[in-house]
Structure formats: C-alpha cells, structure tokens
Amino acid sequence: MDIQTWAFVFIASSFTLYLIIAVWAKAFTTGDFYVASGRIHPLTTGMAGAANWMSAASFISLAGMISLMGYDSSVYLMGWTGGFVLLALLLAPYLKRLGEYTVAGFFARRFGASARIVAVVFTVFISFIYVAGQMRGVGLVFARFLDVDISLGVLLGVIIVFVYAVWGGMKGITYTQVAQYCVLIFAFLLPAFFTSFSLTGQWLPQLGLGANLHDTNVYLLDKLDALSVELGFSLFTESHQVMLDRISIAAALMMGTAGLPHVIIRFYTVARVKDTRISIAYALAFIALLYSVAPAVGAFAKVNIIQSINGSELLGVAIEQQPAWLDNWQQLSLVNWSDNNGDQRLFYSGDLRNEVFINPDIVMLASPELADLPNWVVALLAAGGLAAALSTAAGLVLVISSTLAHDLVKQTYANNLTERQELKIARISVVLVIVAAGYLGVRPPALVTEVVAIAFGLAASTLFPALILGIFVRRIGWPAVLAGMLVGFGFSFSYIVFFKFLAVQYNYGDYWLLGISPEGIGSVGMLLNFAIALLLQYKCKPAPLSAQAMVLRLRRP
C-alpha cells in the first residue's frame, strides 16, 4: 500500500479508539468534567500528563530544532524537563491540597475575587497562544499524509477534539491521552530504531548517536562536524550561544513549564496530595523516553538531509533526480529551492551557496522518508504526530473552557447555577474555544516552535511568580502581586512582539538586551515580576489574616 492508504488506516484506527474511550468515559458531573473527580491512579495520570505535555512542539518540532541547531538545542531538552521538577516540589502538591478546579480558583482563594478575573485573562491568553501551535501541527500532518489542504487538516483536527472534549471532559481526555501516549511513543521510537540501525548498526538510538557510521570507522557526530565545516554550518557538537542567553532560555522554559495552566491542572486528577508528586515522577519518566531519543533523531535527519540533497560527493544532485521527500514537502510550500548558480543541481549548505530552504517543522515528519523506511512506518509517524498535537490541544481547550465556565460565569456572574447548567455552559465553552483554536491553526502567528516559545515566556513572567509568591510569601497581598504580573507580562510580551513580528531584521544578538533572545526573555520578565512584587509588599496592604492562615495550612505537611 502507498503512504496515504497506510496513513488513512492508522489515523482512522487511532481516532476510532479515541472516540470509543470518550464515549466510555463520559463526564456526568462538573467534577468529572474539570478534574475527573480526582480519582485517577498516579500511573495513569503520569502517562496522560506526558501526552498532555509532549505537544506538536516536542513530537514534530524538537527534532527539527536539534537537526538545525545542534548542541544549542539542548537548552530546550533541559528546560522542558526541568520544569517538572519545579512543578513537583513547589507548585502542584500545594495547589492540589487547596481543592480548586482551576489556577484562577487558587488566585481567588488566595488574593480575593478581583484576582480571579486577572488570572482568567492571563490563563486564556497564554493557552490560546499555545493551542494555535498544536492545531497548526495537526494541519501539517493531515496535509502531508492525507493530501489535503492544511486548512482542511486543521478542520479535521477540530472535529475530533470537539467530539471527545465535549463528551468526556477531563475524565474522557485523561483516558484518551493514555491511548495517545501509547500511539505517539511507539510512532516516535520505531522509526528511530530503524534509522539508527541503518546508519550505525545500533538498534538503540541513544547508542547510535555516539556510534560509528555503518561499516566505517567514522563517528556519527564527527561526520556531522566535518560536514558542517565543509558546508558552512555551525559545528553540530559545539555551542554558539552566549552563556547568559542559554541560561535565560533554560530558565524561561523551566518556569514556563511549571506555570502553564494545562500542565498544572493535569495533576489535580489524583486522589491525594502525595499522589501528585508520584504522578509527576511518572510523567517525567514517560517524557524521558522521547526526549532521550530526540537528539539522535535530529542528528540522523541532518546526515540524511545533507546526503540526499548534496549526494555522497557533496556536489549536489541533479534537479531531475531530486529525492522524493523533497518533492512531497515542496508541494506544501514547506520546502523551497532555487537554482541560484544555474548548474541544474540542488545544493544545501549553511552559507551563500545554499539553494534549499527547509521548514524545521517538517524534519521529524520527513525523517522516515529520508531513511527510506517502509511506507507503513512513515504513515505510523503521522498517527503519532496527530496524537501528540491533539492530546495537548485537548488539554488546553479544557483549561480555557473550564476557566471560562467555572471561574468567569459560575463564580463571578452566576453563583446560583445548578451543576447541570454549569456542565452545559462548560460544554458550550469547549465548542467556542475549539472554533477559535481552529482559526488560529489556519492563521498561526508564527512557526510551531516560535508560538510555543511565546507561551512559555509569558507563563514564566506572569503566572509562575504569582503562584510561588501566593504559596510561600504569607504576607504578600494582591496589589503587589498584580503589579508584578503586569510588569512581567508587559516587558516580556513587548520584547517578544518587537523582535519576532515588528522588527525581525533586528532579531539577533547585537540588538538583544544583554544578548538575551526573545525565547529567553521570559526569565528576565520573571525576575522583574518577583522584584516588583516583593518590593511593593512593604508599601501595599498585606493579605487578610484569613488568607495568611490558609497559606500556613497549605504548607503544613
């Protein structure tokens, strides 16, 4: 069978499984809909949390970043995993103990009713930015493997998320995400095993990354460095970032991970506070299965891209002999080339000789084709990419809808709603959110990785400091926390928008503040947030005694 047929089989089978699970795990109460009534086993929560976390950015874009950036991409691996340590130690157990459904619920209990609205605004805004990247990832997979327009691919993703999110809520999404994790991890690892063996003779990609190329005495990474020098790329195994920028990016990703609402509420679904930490440990272990393989996948892809475009002699392949994967992705305008020197050959390099421009979001999806793997393996990867994007999209959609229905409608404007009415409003909110998310997927503000970086920077500079201060600084009141959030958000958002969208021509180190890139500026915004809030706490009215007593109860073992 061809790739499209295999892709249809895998995608249809996995979608059918997701829908069956959603029907089986239908939510009947608001507790089911928001936090699965807090009855999910830590192992199940950990697996669902891993799927919820490993979005299109992890599955689709991470290998592309590693392939193009080399060693510098390690900050993403460290930042995205390190955030779970912060979550386990500093946030999730305390928020779970409070017993609220949402992050905005914590703000209201800790800082007062007015804080709820501010938390709703930040939660919805950050989550919408993040979900745009996921829906775009869905569109890319459908467009390539089912030969449909990207916009139609986004629409198909919207429909499937609509069905199981509206029907099952958090209860249905939890069990669906368990199935999605199994699909995505199998789809990610299997091509990596095959590619590693074909290039190095090692089945385990982690070992293949440090092994010799097949039937030679040349190490894979040495080969990559040699190719990088010859073709004008930066050395694959050396860092080319300013150290302060590396630290800032890693910190922004860690704090952003710990502050993202859809990550936090995932661990509300366990029964006990102790189970919160256990489930996060499980999640980190499940995430490590993919993250420890991603560097090898990126390195393998870089070698295969160079050899398939430039040929073994590095002279470039004739245009009429261009590789099939290049032609496939070119039809989607995600790969472009131009014969600049008129020699009727393609050439890929990191300098002025380059004639091929590759969107980094396609590297992972194209990796099985690069390695000449069977069609069914290529198609399996499509099902895995969809599982990754849809699992995170569903989690984000639920966060936004529960925040709107529970915090904005129920708690703010209509306290007398019955549980049945609130559940109906929550489902209506899901519909509205999914439609808006689909629109952002069709018209994304940037590449998948760039969209995700924006969300992390804003979460790090706004929600994370406020949550930490609310838990560990007993005296601090709402005016000081609000001032810190506004300063952190305003600084980070304006910096990111300026360099990413308004003045792209200045988006390099000479113009950055202290050499810190837009991807890392959230850490500076976070520091400003902490500084402003801690300084103003002595000038502003302290928290009420009832709030201070609540903080002490939260921190009691």
Residue pairs with C-beta under 8 A, 6 or more apart in sequence:
1 9
1 375
1 376
2 375
3 145
3 375
3 378
3 379
4 145
4 146
4 147
4 379
5 379
6 375
6 376
6 378
6 379
6 380
7 145
7 146
7 378
7 379
7 382
7 383
8 146
9 379
10 376
10 379
10 380
10 382
10 383
11 145
11 146
11 382
11 383
11 386
13 383
14 179
14 180
14 183
14 383
14 386
14 387
15 160
17 179
18 160
18 164
18 176
18 179
18 180
18 390
19 160
19 163
19 164
21 164
21 168
21 172
21 175
21 176
21 179
22 163
22 164
22 167
22 168
22 172
22 176
23 167
23 168
24 175
25 168
25 171
25 172
25 174
25 175
25 176
26 167
26 168
26 171
26 172
27 33
27 36
27 167
27 168
27 169
27 170
27 171
27 172
27 423
29 37
29 419
29 423
30 101
30 406
30 419
30 422
30 423
30 426
31 37
31 38
32 169
32 170
32 171
33 169
33 170
33 171
33 402
33 423
33 426
33 427
34 101
34 102
34 169
34 170
34 265
34 268
34 398
34 402
34 406
34 426
35 101
35 170
35 265
35 268
35 269
36 169
36 170
36 171
36 174
36 269
37 171
38 268
38 269
38 270
38 271
39 269
39 271
40 48
40 174
40 269
40 270
40 271
41 270
42 270
42 275
42 278
42 279
42 282
43 279
43 282
44 174
44 175
44 178
45 174
45 266
45 267
45 269
45 270
45 275
45 279
45 282
45 283
46 278
46 279
46 280
46 281
46 282
46 283
46 285
46 286
47 177
47 178
47 181
47 282
47 283
47 286
48 173
48 174
48 175
48 177
48 178
48 181
48 266
48 269
49 177
49 263
49 266
49 267
49 279
49 280
49 282
49 283
49 286
50 181
50 282
50 283
50 286
50 287
51 177
51 178
51 180
51 181
51 184
51 387
51 388
51 391
51 392
52 177
52 262
52 263
52 266
52 391
52 392
52 395
53 80
53 257
53 263
53 266
53 283
53 287
53 392
54 181
54 184
54 287
54 290
54 388
54 391
54 392
55 130
55 133
55 134
55 137
55 388
55 389
55 391
55 392
55 393
55 452
56 133
56 134
56 136
56 137
56 138
56 385
56 388
56 389
56 392
56 448
57 133
57 137
57 448
57 449
57 452
58 80
58 290
58 291
58 294
58 388
59 137
59 184
59 188
59 290
59 364
59 384
59 385
59 387
59 388
59 389
60 137
60 140
60 141
60 361
60 364
60 365
60 385
60 388
60 389
60 448
61 137
61 360
61 361
61 364
61 447
61 448
61 449
61 452
62 73
62 76
62 77
62 291
62 294
62 298
62 364
63 294
63 297
63 298
63 301
63 363
63 364
63 367
64 298
64 301
64 359
64 360
64 361
64 362
64 363
64 364
64 449
65 73
65 76
65 298
65 360
65 449
66 73
66 294
66 295
66 297
66 298
66 299
67 298
67 299
67 301
67 302
67 305
67 360
67 363
68 302
68 360
68 363
70 224
70 228
70 234
70 235
70 236
70 237
70 238
71 235
71 236
71 237
71 238
71 239
72 234
72 239
72 240
72 241
72 246
73 295
73 298
74 295
75 241
75 246
75 249
75 250
75 253
76 249
76 253
77 291
77 294
77 295
78 250
78 253
78 254
79 249
79 250
79 251
79 252
79 253
79 254
79 256
79 257
79 456
80 253
80 257
80 287
80 291
81 284
81 287
81 288
81 291
82 250
82 253
82 254
82 257
83 253
83 254
83 255
83 256
83 257
83 258
83 263
84 257
84 258
84 280
84 283
84 284
84 287
85 254
85 284
86 254
86 255
86 257
86 258
87 257
87 258
87 263
87 264
87 267
87 280
88 276
88 277
88 280
88 281
90 258
90 468
90 471
90 472
91 258
91 259
91 264
91 467
91 468
91 471
92 264
92 267
92 276
92 277
92 280
93 273
93 274
93 276
93 277
94 471
94 554
94 555
95 103
95 106
95 264
95 268
95 467
95 471
96 267
96 268
96 270
96 273
96 276
97 273
97 554
98 105
98 106
98 109
98 550
98 554
100 106
100 108
100 109
101 265
101 268
101 402
101 406
102 123
102 261
102 265
102 399
102 402
102 403
102 406
102 407
103 119
103 123
103 261
103 264
103 265
103 403
103 463
103 467
104 116
104 119
104 120
104 123
104 403
104 407
105 116
105 406
105 407
105 411
106 119
106 467
106 470
107 115
107 116
107 118
107 119
107 466
107 470
108 115
108 116
108 119
108 407
108 411
109 547
109 550
110 470
110 543
110 547
110 550
110 551
111 470
111 477
111 478
111 481
111 543
111 547
112 478
112 547
113 412
114 478
115 478
115 481
115 482
116 407
116 411
116 412
117 408
117 412
118 482
118 485
119 407
119 463
119 466
120 403
120 404
120 407
120 408
122 458
122 462
122 463
122 485
122 489
123 261
123 399
123 400
123 403
123 463
124 400
124 403
124 404
125 458
126 260
126 261
126 455
126 458
126 459
126 462
126 463
127 260
127 261
127 262
127 396
127 399
127 400
127 455
128 400
128 436
128 437
128 440
129 445
129 451
129 454
129 455
129 458
130 260
130 262
130 392
130 396
130 451
130 452
130 455
131 392
131 393
131 396
131 397
131 400
131 437
131 440
132 437
132 440
132 441
132 444
132 445
132 451
133 444
133 448
133 449
133 451
133 452
133 455
134 389
134 390
134 392
134 393
134 396
134 437
134 441
135 154
135 157
135 158
135 389
135 393
135 437
135 438
135 440
135 441
135 442
135 444
136 150
136 154
136 440
136 441
136 444
136 448
136 451
137 361
137 385
137 388
137 389
137 448
138 153
138 154
138 156
138 157
138 386
138 389
138 390
138 393
138 441
139 150
139 151
139 153
139 154
139 157
139 441
139 442
140 150
140 153
140 332
140 334
140 361
140 362
140 365
140 385
140 448
141 153
141 365
141 382
141 385
141 386
141 389
142 148
142 150
142 152
142 153
142 154
142 156
142 157
142 386
143 149
143 150
143 152
143 153
143 332
144 328
144 329
144 332
144 362
144 365
144 382
145 378
145 379
145 382
146 153
148 156
150 332
150 442
151 442
154 438
154 441
154 442
155 438
157 386
157 389
157 390
157 393
157 438
157 441
158 434
158 435
158 437
158 438
158 441
160 390
161 390
161 393
161 394
161 397
161 434
161 437
162 430
162 431
162 434
164 172
164 173
164 176
164 394
165 172
165 173
165 394
165 397
165 398
165 401
165 430
165 434
166 427
166 430
166 431
168 175
168 176
169 398
169 426
170 265
170 269
170 398
170 402
173 394
173 395
173 398
174 269
176 391
176 394
177 391
177 394
177 395
179 387
180 387
180 388
180 390
180 391
181 286
181 387
181 391
183 383
183 384
183 387
184 290
184 384
184 385
184 387
184 388
184 391
185 286
185 289
185 290
185 384
186 380
186 384
187 380
187 381
187 382
187 383
187 384
187 385
187 387
188 290
188 293
188 297
188 381
188 384
189 205
189 289
189 290
189 293
190 377
190 380
191 297
191 367
191 368
191 371
191 373
191 377
191 378
191 380
191 381
192 205
192 293
192 296
192 297
192 300
193 203
193 204
193 205
194 368
194 371
194 373
194 377
195 205
195 297
195 300
195 304
195 367
195 368
195 371
195 373
196 202
196 203
196 204
196 205
196 207
196 208
196 296
196 300
197 203
197 208
198 214
198 371
198 372
199 208
199 213
199 214
199 220
199 300
199 303
199 304
199 371
200 207
200 208
200 211
200 212
200 213
200 214
200 220
201 211
201 212
201 214
201 215
202 208
202 211
205 293
205 296
205 297
205 300
206 292
206 293
206 296
208 220
208 296
208 300
209 220
209 221
209 295
209 296
209 299
210 219
210 220
210 221
211 219
211 220
212 218
212 219
212 220
213 219
213 220
213 223
213 303
220 299
220 300
220 303
221 236
221 237
221 299
223 303
224 236
224 237
224 299
224 302
224 303
225 235
225 236
225 237
227 233
227 303
227 306
227 314
228 234
228 235
228 236
228 350
229 235
230 314
231 306
231 310
231 314
231 348
231 349
231 350
231 351
231 353
232 349
232 350
232 351
232 352
232 353
232 354
233 349
233 350
234 240
234 350
236 299
236 302
239 246
241 249
242 509
242 515
242 516
244 514
244 515
244 516
245 509
245 512
245 515
245 516
245 517
245 520
246 520
247 520
247 523
248 516
248 517
248 520
248 521
248 523
248 524
249 517
249 519
249 520
249 523
250 520
251 460
251 520
251 523
251 526
252 456
252 457
252 460
252 461
252 519
252 520
252 521
252 522
252 523
252 526
253 456
253 460
254 460
255 459
255 460
255 464
255 465
255 522
255 523
255 526
256 455
256 456
256 457
256 458
256 459
256 460
256 464
256 522
257 263
257 456
257 459
258 264
258 464
259 459
259 460
259 462
259 463
259 464
259 467
260 455
260 456
260 459
260 463
261 399
261 403
261 459
261 463
262 392
262 395
262 396
262 398
262 399
265 399
265 402
266 395
267 276
267 279
267 280
270 276
270 278
270 279
297 364
297 367
298 363
300 367
300 371
301 363
301 364
301 366
301 367
301 370
304 367
304 370
304 371
305 348
305 358
305 363
305 370
306 314
306 348
308 317
308 323
308 325
308 326
308 370
309 316
309 317
309 322
309 323
309 326
309 346
309 347
309 348
309 356
310 316
310 317
310 346
310 347
310 348
310 349
311 317
315 345
316 343
316 345
316 346
316 347
316 348
316 355
317 323
317 345
317 346
318 344
318 345
318 346
319 339
319 344
319 345
319 346
322 337
322 346
323 370
324 369
325 366
325 369
325 370
326 335
326 337
326 346
326 356
328 366
328 369
329 335
329 358
329 359
329 362
329 366
330 336
330 337
334 358
334 359
334 361
334 362
335 356
335 357
335 358
335 359
335 362
336 356
336 357
337 346
337 355
337 356
337 357
338 355
339 345
339 346
339 355
340 355
341 347
341 353
341 355
346 355
346 356
347 353
347 354
347 355
347 356
348 354
348 355
348 356
348 358
359 447
360 447
360 449
361 447
361 448
361 449
364 381
364 385
365 381
365 382
365 385
367 381
368 377
368 378
368 381
369 378
393 437
396 437
397 430
397 433
397 434
397 437
398 430
400 429
400 433
401 426
401 427
401 429
401 430
401 432
401 433
402 426
402 429
404 429
404 433
405 422
405 425
405 426
405 428
405 429
406 422
406 426
409 417
409 422
409 425
410 417
410 422
410 425
417 425
444 451
445 451
445 454
445 501
446 454
446 500
446 501
450 500
453 518
453 519
454 496
454 500
456 522
457 492
457 496
457 518
457 519
457 520
457 521
457 522
457 525
458 489
458 492
458 493
458 496
458 522
459 522
460 492
460 522
460 523
460 525
460 526
461 488
461 489
461 491
461 492
461 522
461 523
461 524
461 525
461 526
461 528
461 529
462 485
462 488
462 489
462 492
462 525
462 529
463 485
464 526
465 484
465 485
465 488
465 526
465 529
465 530
465 533
466 481
466 484
466 485
466 529
466 533
468 530
469 476
469 481
469 484
469 530
469 533
469 534
470 476
470 481
470 551
471 551
471 554
471 555
472 555
473 534
473 537
474 543
474 548
474 551
474 552
475 537
475 542
475 543
475 548
476 533
476 534
476 537
476 542
476 543
477 537
477 540
477 541
477 542
477 543
478 543
479 536
479 540
479 541
480 532
480 533
480 534
480 535
480 536
480 537
480 539
480 540
481 533
483 532
483 533
483 536
484 528
484 529
484 530
484 531
484 532
484 533
484 534
484 536
485 529
485 533
487 525
487 528
487 529
487 532
488 525
488 526
488 528
488 529
488 532
489 525
491 521
491 524
491 525
491 528
492 521
492 522
492 524
492 525
495 513
495 518
495 521
495 525
496 518
496 521
499 506
499 507
499 511
499 512
499 517
499 518
500 507
500 518
507 518
509 515
509 517
512 518
513 521
513 524
516 523
516 524
542 548
543 551
